[in-house]
């Protein structure tokens, strides 16, 4: 696996590969890789000739500076994991390589920036689109892979690709879960034993809505799911919503084409998100 640190290096490598007619798949990450990330690498290897992973903890998408400081950065372990699964290229730049001083990004995310994660984390998606656009511009992938756990992020990036008329295919990949149902996340390592046990409530609440979707009203489903979080001092529910899969508008009646249920909750000091798509 080639490990590159500068825009010039990765640009030269991509030009060399594309001159041979090879297609490029990109898996953008912030590191602290787990099996969910590695499943994206596997998807890329099945759909593109060359797989590029990026590891960059992007400072502009953190609305909470403590979260940025505490974000795990086990780069040596990440390199080992990427090599073990057969990733071709790792792009691992420094912040100074990706951002100029006083850089301004004027892209307006739009309606998705006012809902759910956009509402609770002001400026988050502006930072996400800024860095993803940079990565797309530098690496010029034919296809890019994103996990369903960050579903709203996938919709935001899809809109950006359309707005800028980028010739990049985006692929949404299924959530990879622990045996007890917890969605794999780089933040999970920060949970202590008691918090880790409590964290499975997120998935249990989602499953409750999925399993009872045809039998109960939307109000009953939401109210009953919220009760899963009652009485546990470790859990601070931010939202659980049943939404349209395209707009993320909260549904007031069931509709053809199904729905998506999204949840965000603090478990101790660790903020977790999850979702489940209802067909």
ZIUR-V692243 format. One record per residue. OMEGA is omega in whole degrees, 0 to 359 (999 if undefined). Layout:
OMEGA
OMEGA
This chain:
176
178
185
188
183
178
180
180
183
178
179
180
180
178
180
182
183
177
177
180
182
176
186
172
181
172
180
178
171
177
189
191
176
185
176
177
183
176
176
176
179
177
179
181
178
188
181
179
183
178
176
170
172
172
180
177
191
185
187
181
178
175
180
185
176
178
178
182
184
183
184
183
182
191
181
177
179
179
179
180
179
179
183
182
174
173
185
186
171
173
187
184
170
180
181
177
186
185
171
178
175
180
181
178
190
182
178
183
178
190
181
181
182
186
169
181
179
179
185
182
184
179
184
185
173
177
179
181
179
184
181
176
178
181
178
182
182
189
178
182
171
181
179
189
181
180
181
182
176
188
180
176
179
178
180
180
176
178
179
178
178
182
180
179
180
181
183
175
177
179
178
184
185
176
173
187
170
181
180
174
180
177
179
182
176
181
185
181
181
179
172
187
181
178
179
178
181
187
182
178
180
181
178
179
177
180
179
180
180
186
182
189
184
189
184
176
179
180
179
180
182
182
181
179
179
181
178
186
182
170
177
185
180
187
174
183
174
175
161
189
176
194
169
186
184
185
188
169
179
182
171
171
180
185
175
180
174
187
171
177
183
180
171
185
169
171
193
179
184
181
181
174
179
177
175
180
179
184
999
